[in-house]
């Protein structure tokens, strides 16, 4: 389960540090029980809405249930977060 406080902390951390490889590594150290993935927003299905947003990214929940990682909108089932960097048009 990923609670609202954790989401807010992750957003604040990334807003302050910027979204890059070092930041994602820091998130993994700070929350070792969560899986973090970083990608571009165009790699996320357009039908999905982020659970939270930072300055330059959207935050999506993923679940590792049934040995397959998939997006979810259920925080109680979430085992990780996808940080999707906004692209410039």
Secondary structure as UniProt FT lines:
FT   HELIX           4..17
FT   HELIX           21..30
FT   TURN            31..33
FT   STRAND          35..40
FT   HELIX           41..43
FT   TURN            46..47
FT   STRAND          52..53
FT   STRAND          57..63
FT   HELIX           65..67
FT   STRAND          70..72
FT   TURN            75..77
FT   STRAND          80..85
//
